[in-house]
Amino acid sequence: MTEIRLRYGYGEQSAALPATASLCSVVSAPPDDPERSPDDIVWRALDAPIGSAPLDELAMGARSAAILIPGKTRVAATRVYVPALVDVLERAGVPASGIEVFLATGTHEHHLERDVAGLLGEDTAARVRTVFHDCFEESNLEHLGTTSFGTPVAFNRRVLDAGVRILTGRIVPHYFAGFSGGRKALLPGVAGFRTIKANHRLTLDACRGLHPRARPGVLDGNPIHLDMLEGLRMAGPTFCLNTLLDTGHRLVDAVAGDTEAAHLEGCRRAERLHRVRTPERADAVITSAGGNPYDCNFMQALKAVMNVREAVRPGGAILWLAECPFGIDPDFLKWAAVESDTELEAAVRERYNLKGHNTLMLREVSRQNGIALCSGLDDDSVRQMGLHPVPSLEAGIAWLEERLGPGFHCHVVPHANVTHVTATEA
């Protein structure tokens, strides 16, 4: 019997596949042991910027700088690279008193004051000011115009007023923006709520259903990505630094330089690191959202399903582990209460919000494949979302066997939070 071990919150769950089941593959990014230290990786990226002059040249003469870092559910190695960026800025003459680190959380949960030292290191946290962005605080926003997609663009005024504006973050596949990193530090990072809402609404196709290019790993023709780029160009950021981490949170690579060119190169590298092709779709996918912090709540954990949906055959099943200790937003349950798919889509188009479009995306998958969720959520909430609740990985495997028959074959994806799986037969 084959034993499966998957991350779940701060711990893990394990269970054995039945002897009759067939394990097609354990799908994970290949190990990429970093040959250099994290500090060396960051400094080499800064010393060889892509499509840009070095940061110290760009910052020469500036008296202020804004460094944008991601939210608490995005592990990006900020503790390594923010001190390096501050050192470069000070070397260029920007005083520490003029350097602000913006916690670019978009609509997601805000950091707490006690989080800051862990994100930046105690020395750096004491040297620079940190700013908590609030997307709902209109008085802190500056409106720059409207994109060709109709998105009203508004960003944090203090970011725009800074003499040097640096975008940072980690690049991984993103379930509708293609990849994270780059322009996402601005939009949604330090954008206003109306800007974020209009941009994310582009997940809906102009005519019907979801936009076919709003997928993980897709940038060309992806309206969310293209709209973000238009917003980025209006803001005119100075520089970017993006990191690539493996599934063990080890920093393995970094890119720096022009906010578009460096990010695009980083996405190419992330494609090699995080996308895995399997020869065929399986009857089932058994997957984890990656444990804490990636399964902290239902919204964050949902990305795991979107990253593995192409690895399971139509009519198959997905067994999904995500603890969700911080629960599920009640808005999800309100949207899920609309039973008709046609009515749900119409409602999302009429009164769009982020939970509505995620509910629509999840339903698109669950209508093709049964989905069981092992989590800390109450069973009624799980059922309301159109999912089958199971109390453990072991019980979930029994559910697969009952649903698919004893001879089912499956892929196991231990880190679906960052692993985008596609089948070559698809």
C-alpha positions as semicolon CSV with decimal commas, in nm:
position;residue;x (nm);y (nm);z (nm)
1;M;0,000;0,000;0,000
2;T;0,116;0,353;-0,081
3;E;0,114;0,602;0,205
4;I;0,027;0,965;0,130
5;R;0,138;1,250;0,356
6;L;-0,001;1,600;0,303
7;R;0,032;1,931;0,486
8;Y;-0,269;2,044;0,683
9;G;-0,250;2,369;0,881
10;Y;0,063;2,355;1,095
11;G;0,073;1,976;1,080
12;E;0,000;1,702;0,831
13;Q;-0,230;1,412;0,762
14;S;-0,138;1,070;0,632
15;A;-0,329;0,773;0,493
16;A;-0,273;0,476;0,266
17;L;-0,420;0,427;-0,078
18;P;-0,619;0,105;-0,114
19;A;-0,423;-0,177;-0,276
20;T;-0,659;-0,171;-0,574
21;A;-0,601;0,197;-0,648
22;S;-0,328;0,309;-0,885
23;L;-0,097;0,603;-0,810
24;C;-0,014;0,772;-1,142
25;S;0,228;1,021;-0,993
26;V;0,314;1,245;-0,702
27;V;0,309;1,582;-0,873
28;S;0,546;1,837;-0,730
29;A;0,797;2,081;-0,864
30;P;1,138;1,911;-0,904
31;P;1,383;1,983;-0,623
32;D;1,605;2,277;-0,700
33;D;1,862;2,294;-0,424
34;P;1,990;2,650;-0,412
35;E;2,363;2,661;-0,470
36;R;2,388;3,011;-0,325
37;S;2,282;3,167;0,003
38;P;1,960;3,373;0,011
39;D;2,159;3,695;0,053
40;D;2,377;3,608;-0,245
41;I;2,073;3,534;-0,462
42;V;1,920;3,872;-0,384
43;W;2,242;4,070;-0,430
44;R;2,319;3,900;-0,762
45;A;1,975;3,997;-0,888
46;L;2,025;4,356;-0,776
47;D;2,371;4,368;-0,936
48;A;2,238;4,240;-1,272
49;P;1,906;4,420;-1,325
50;I;1,695;4,320;-1,626
51;G;1,601;4,601;-1,864
52;S;1,694;4,872;-1,616
53;A;1,977;5,071;-1,468
54;P;2,085;4,954;-1,120
55;L;1,866;5,068;-0,833
56;D;2,137;5,284;-0,675
57;E;2,162;5,486;-0,999
58;L;1,785;5,523;-1,025
59;A;1,763;5,635;-0,662
60;M;2,046;5,889;-0,680
61;G;1,924;6,224;-0,553
62;A;1,588;6,096;-0,428
63;R;1,478;6,188;-0,076
64;S;1,203;5,931;-0,034
65;A;1,124;5,573;-0,133
66;A;0,834;5,330;-0,110
67;I;0,895;4,955;-0,093
68;L;0,580;4,747;-0,149
69;I;0,572;4,402;0,011
70;P;0,298;4,135;-0,007
71;G;0,034;4,027;0,244
72;K;0,080;3,780;0,528
73;T;-0,044;3,478;0,330
74;R;0,234;3,529;0,073
75;V;0,572;3,396;0,188
76;A;0,822;3,591;-0,021
77;A;1,153;3,612;0,174
78;T;1,093;3,976;0,265
79;R;1,324;3,937;0,564
80;V;1,609;3,877;0,320
81;Y;1,545;4,128;0,045
82;V;1,397;4,432;0,224
83;P;1,719;4,495;0,423
84;A;1,915;4,469;0,096
85;L;1,687;4,724;-0,074
86;V;1,716;4,960;0,221
87;D;2,096;4,930;0,209
88;V;2,100;5,018;-0,163
89;L;1,870;5,315;-0,113
90;E;2,076;5,453;0,173
91;R;2,393;5,407;-0,029
92;A;2,230;5,615;-0,303
93;G;2,158;5,893;-0,054
94;V;1,797;5,823;0,041
95;P;1,773;5,878;0,418
96;A;1,625;5,599;0,627
97;S;1,370;5,850;0,755
98;G;1,241;5,883;0,398
99;I;1,201;5,509;0,333
100;E;0,855;5,361;0,384
101;V;0,763;4,992;0,355
102;F;0,402;4,951;0,243
103;L;0,216;4,639;0,348
104;A;0,042;4,590;0,015
105;T;-0,247;4,367;0,121
106;G;-0,512;4,468;-0,133
107;T;-0,844;4,340;0,003
108;H;-0,684;4,068;0,214
109;E;-0,629;4,050;0,587
110;H;-0,411;4,327;0,724
111;H;-0,085;4,266;0,904
112;L;-0,059;4,336;1,275
113;E;0,208;4,555;1,428
114;R;0,368;4,246;1,578
115;D;0,409;4,096;1,229
116;V;0,644;4,369;1,110
117;A;0,967;4,256;1,278
118;G;0,915;3,906;1,141
119;L;0,866;4,040;0,789
120;L;1,159;4,283;0,785
121;G;1,393;4,171;1,060
122;E;1,418;4,368;1,383
123;D;1,700;4,598;1,268
124;T;1,527;4,701;0,945
125;A;1,189;4,735;1,115
126;A;1,349;4,982;1,355
127;R;1,516;5,181;1,073
128;V;1,221;5,245;0,841
129;R;0,856;5,339;0,866
130;T;0,589;5,081;0,782
131;V;0,254;5,180;0,632
132;F;-0,058;4,962;0,642
133;H;-0,252;5,016;0,320
134;D;-0,631;5,034;0,347
135;C;-0,806;4,989;0,013
136;F;-1,130;5,137;0,152
137;E;-0,978;5,467;0,267
138;E;-1,062;5,690;-0,030
139;S;-0,891;5,995;0,120
140;N;-0,553;5,820;0,090
141;L;-0,595;5,745;-0,281
142;E;-0,496;5,935;-0,594
143;H;-0,699;5,876;-0,909
144;L;-0,491;5,845;-1,225
145;G;-0,747;5,772;-1,496
146;T;-0,927;5,478;-1,652
147;T;-0,784;5,181;-1,839
148;S;-0,905;5,066;-2,180
149;F;-1,090;4,790;-1,993
150;G;-1,288;5,049;-1,798
151;T;-1,107;5,014;-1,467
152;P;-1,084;5,339;-1,265
153;V;-0,724;5,347;-1,144
154;A;-0,653;5,475;-0,793
155;F;-0,344;5,399;-0,585
156;N;-0,214;5,495;-0,243
157;R;-0,106;5,858;-0,271
158;R;0,198;5,814;-0,047
159;V;0,331;5,546;-0,281
160;L;0,285;5,769;-0,584
161;D;0,449;6,065;-0,407
162;A;0,765;5,869;-0,321
163;G;1,076;5,956;-0,520
164;V;1,154;5,585;-0,573
165;R;0,879;5,320;-0,597
166;I;0,984;4,955;-0,569
167;L;0,749;4,663;-0,633
168;T;0,832;4,333;-0,464
169;G;0,677;3,991;-0,413
170;R;0,702;3,623;-0,492
171;I;0,615;3,482;-0,833
172;V;0,393;3,172;-0,841
173;P;0,108;3,068;-1,071
174;H;-0,206;3,269;-0,995
175;Y;-0,545;3,118;-1,058
176;F;-0,682;3,405;-1,267
177;A;-0,404;3,665;-1,307
178;G;-0,164;3,412;-1,462
179;F;0,120;3,475;-1,220
180;S;0,168;3,674;-0,902
181;G;0,445;3,928;-0,855
182;G;0,534;4,236;-1,057
183;R;0,230;4,458;-1,120
184;K;0,027;4,286;-0,846
185;A;0,217;4,479;-0,579
186;L;0,033;4,786;-0,710
187;L;-0,293;4,628;-0,823
188;P;-0,438;4,494;-0,601
189;G;-0,160;4,562;-0,346
190;V;-0,200;4,937;-0,285
191;A;-0,503;5,005;-0,504
192;G;-0,845;5,131;-0,400
193;F;-1,129;4,885;-0,359
194;R;-1,317;5,008;-0,666
195;T;-1,001;4,958;-0,874
196;I;-0,953;4,604;-0,743
197;K;-1,317;4,515;-0,795
198;A;-1,323;4,641;-1,154
199;N;-1,000;4,460;-1,238
200;H;-1,105;4,128;-1,086
201;R;-1,443;4,152;-1,259
202;L;-1,255;4,089;-1,584
203;T;-1,252;3,721;-1,490
204;L;-1,599;3,723;-1,647
205;D;-1,609;3,680;-2,023
206;A;-1,775;3,964;-2,212
207;C;-2,058;3,738;-2,329
208;R;-2,095;3,438;-2,103
209;G;-1,911;3,241;-1,839
210;L;-1,554;3,292;-1,725
211;H;-1,288;3,439;-1,950
212;P;-1,093;3,150;-2,108
213;R;-0,757;3,327;-2,065
214;A;-0,806;3,402;-1,693
215;R;-0,611;3,094;-1,592
216;P;-0,299;3,003;-1,396
217;G;0,019;3,038;-1,600
218;V;-0,148;3,246;-1,875
219;L;-0,044;3,606;-1,944
220;D;-0,103;3,645;-2,319
221;G;-0,459;3,762;-2,375
222;N;-0,536;3,754;-2,003
223;P;-0,752;4,065;-1,941
224;I;-0,675;4,079;-1,568
225;H;-0,301;4,086;-1,635
226;L;-0,329;4,333;-1,923
227;D;-0,547;4,565;-1,716
228;M;-0,296;4,550;-1,431
229;L;-0,021;4,648;-1,674
230;E;-0,215;4,954;-1,785
231;G;-0,253;5,059;-1,423
232;L;0,117;5,000;-1,363
233;R;0,210;5,222;-1,656
234;M;-0,005;5,503;-1,522
235;A;0,174;5,486;-1,187
236;G;0,524;5,460;-1,336
237;P;0,702;5,257;-1,065
238;T;1,081;5,272;-1,058
239;F;1,204;4,918;-1,002
240;C;1,098;4,568;-0,904
241;L;1,247;4,276;-0,716
242;N;1,067;3,941;-0,731
243;T;1,162;3,615;-0,563
244;L;1,111;3,247;-0,643
245;L;1,085;3,002;-0,354
246;D;1,054;2,625;-0,354
247;T;0,784;2,432;-0,168
248;G;1,000;2,433;0,144
249;H;1,013;2,815;0,139
250;R;1,378;2,821;0,041
251;L;1,477;3,114;-0,176
252;V;1,606;2,962;-0,501
253;D;1,608;3,257;-0,744
254;A;1,532;3,627;-0,781
255;V;1,490;3,881;-1,060
256;A;1,524;4,256;-1,041
257;G;1,502;4,554;-1,272
258;D;1,236;4,697;-1,500
259;T;0,888;4,643;-1,358
260;E;0,767;4,469;-1,674
261;A;1,078;4,305;-1,822
262;A;1,209;4,162;-1,493
263;H;0,867;4,033;-1,396
264;L;0,821;3,864;-1,734
265;E;1,159;3,690;-1,698
266;G;1,059;3,588;-1,347
267;C;0,737;3,437;-1,481
268;R;0,939;3,232;-1,733
269;R;1,149;3,097;-1,447
270;A;0,840;3,034;-1,234
271;E;0,689;2,838;-1,523
272;R;0,988;2,604;-1,514
273;L;0,981;2,580;-1,136
274;H;0,611;2,552;-1,063
275;R;0,439;2,403;-1,367
276;V;0,430;2,024;-1,396
277;R;0,293;1,836;-1,696
278;T;0,152;1,487;-1,649
279;P;0,105;1,242;-1,937
280;E;-0,267;1,201;-1,874
281;R;-0,561;1,314;-1,668
282;A;-0,639;1,086;-1,377
283;D;-0,966;0,967;-1,226
284;A;-0,881;1,162;-0,914
285;V;-0,648;1,423;-0,773
286;I;-0,560;1,416;-0,403
287;T;-0,420;1,752;-0,304
288;S;-0,328;1,988;-0,023
289;A;-0,346;2,365;-0,026
290;G;0,003;2,357;0,126
291;G;-0,068;2,398;0,495
292;N;-0,029;2,722;0,687
293;P;-0,048;3,004;0,578
294;Y;-0,194;2,890;0,246
295;D;-0,493;2,714;0,399
296;C;-0,565;2,981;0,661
297;N;-0,913;3,042;0,519
298;F;-1,139;2,920;0,242
299;M;-1,054;3,206;0,003
300;Q;-0,680;3,140;0,015
301;A;-0,714;2,762;0,006
302;L;-0,939;2,770;-0,300
303;K;-0,642;2,840;-0,527
304;A;-0,529;2,480;-0,482
305;V;-0,835;2,346;-0,663
306;M;-0,786;2,584;-0,954
307;N;-0,422;2,479;-0,992
308;V;-0,504;2,107;-1,024
309;R;-0,833;2,114;-1,216
310;E;-0,661;2,032;-1,547
311;A;-0,510;1,711;-1,406
312;V;-0,841;1,529;-1,346
313;R;-1,067;1,385;-1,615
314;P;-1,425;1,513;-1,656
315;G;-1,645;1,310;-1,426
316;G;-1,357;1,241;-1,191
317;A;-1,304;1,370;-0,840
318;I;-1,079;1,596;-0,632
319;L;-0,994;1,530;-0,268
320;W;-0,877;1,858;-0,117
321;L;-0,714;1,920;0,222
322;A;-0,729;2,271;0,371
323;E;-0,771;2,334;0,741
324;C;-0,923;2,687;0,710
325;P;-0,888;2,777;1,081
326;F;-1,010;3,131;1,008
327;G;-1,323;2,997;0,843
328;I;-1,520;3,096;0,539
329;D;-1,657;3,441;0,461
330;P;-2,040;3,436;0,492
331;D;-2,060;3,600;0,147
332;F;-1,948;3,269;-0,004
333;L;-2,249;3,096;0,146
334;K;-2,486;3,366;0,022
335;W;-2,361;3,327;-0,334
336;A;-2,365;2,949;-0,312
337;A;-2,730;2,961;-0,208
338;V;-2,817;3,056;-0,567
339;E;-2,878;2,706;-0,698
340;S;-2,916;2,774;-1,070
341;D;-2,585;2,819;-1,252
342;T;-2,748;3,061;-1,494
343;E;-2,893;3,269;-1,211
344;L;-2,563;3,266;-1,023
345;E;-2,374;3,399;-1,323
346;A;-2,639;3,664;-1,385
347;A;-2,624;3,771;-1,020
348;V;-2,243;3,791;-1,022
349;R;-2,253;4,006;-1,336
350;E;-2,519;4,235;-1,187
351;R;-2,368;4,285;-0,842
352;Y;-2,014;4,160;-0,875
353;N;-1,794;4,095;-0,575
354;L;-1,483;3,887;-0,515
355;K;-1,661;3,608;-0,330
356;G;-1,918;3,583;-0,608
357;H;-1,664;3,531;-0,883
358;N;-1,476;3,274;-0,673
359;T;-1,801;3,088;-0,610
360;L;-1,869;3,088;-0,983
361;M;-1,518;2,956;-1,055
362;L;-1,552;2,680;-0,796
363;R;-1,891;2,578;-0,931
364;E;-1,747;2,548;-1,281
365;V;-1,506;2,286;-1,145
366;S;-1,751;2,108;-0,913
367;R;-2,004;2,064;-1,194
368;Q;-1,743;1,862;-1,386
369;N;-1,579;1,684;-1,094
370;G;-1,696;1,587;-0,749
371;I;-1,493;1,766;-0,480
372;A;-1,448;1,648;-0,122
373;L;-1,300;1,886;0,134
374;C;-1,124;1,786;0,453
375;S;-1,116;2,100;0,668
376;G;-1,206;2,254;1,000
377;L;-1,519;2,410;0,851
378;D;-1,859;2,288;0,965
379;D;-2,015;2,025;0,738
380;D;-2,318;2,238;0,651
381;S;-2,100;2,520;0,513
382;V;-1,899;2,272;0,306
383;R;-2,217;2,120;0,163
384;Q;-2,357;2,466;0,087
385;M;-2,053;2,527;-0,132
386;G;-2,141;2,216;-0,333
387;L;-1,861;2,010;-0,176
388;H;-1,861;1,682;0,017
389;P;-1,722;1,716;0,373
390;V;-1,485;1,446;0,498
391;P;-1,324;1,437;0,844
392;S;-0,982;1,312;0,738
393;L;-0,758;1,218;0,448
394;E;-0,834;0,854;0,519
395;A;-1,211;0,915;0,501
396;G;-1,160;1,114;0,182
397;I;-0,981;0,825;0,015
398;A;-1,270;0,599;0,112
399;W;-1,504;0,854;-0,051
400;L;-1,298;0,838;-0,370
401;E;-1,318;0,461;-0,376
402;E;-1,694;0,466;-0,323
403;R;-1,744;0,729;-0,593
404;L;-1,499;0,604;-0,856
405;G;-1,474;0,232;-0,786
406;P;-1,189;0,033;-0,629
407;G;-0,958;0,053;-0,930
408;F;-0,934;0,433;-0,957
409;H;-0,603;0,593;-1,054
410;C;-0,492;0,925;-0,913
411;H;-0,239;1,202;-0,904
412;V;-0,121;1,335;-0,566
413;V;-0,032;1,706;-0,555
414;P;0,120;1,790;-0,214
415;H;0,177;2,163;-0,278
416;A;-0,109;2,279;-0,498
417;N;-0,075;2,630;-0,357
418;V;0,222;2,682;-0,590
419;T;0,209;2,386;-0,830
420;H;0,017;2,427;-1,155
421;V;-0,058;2,087;-1,303
422;T;-0,156;2,027;-1,666
423;A;-0,198;1,707;-1,865
424;T;-0,025;1,675;-2,203
425;E;-0,327;1,486;-2,337
426;A;-0,562;1,781;-2,266
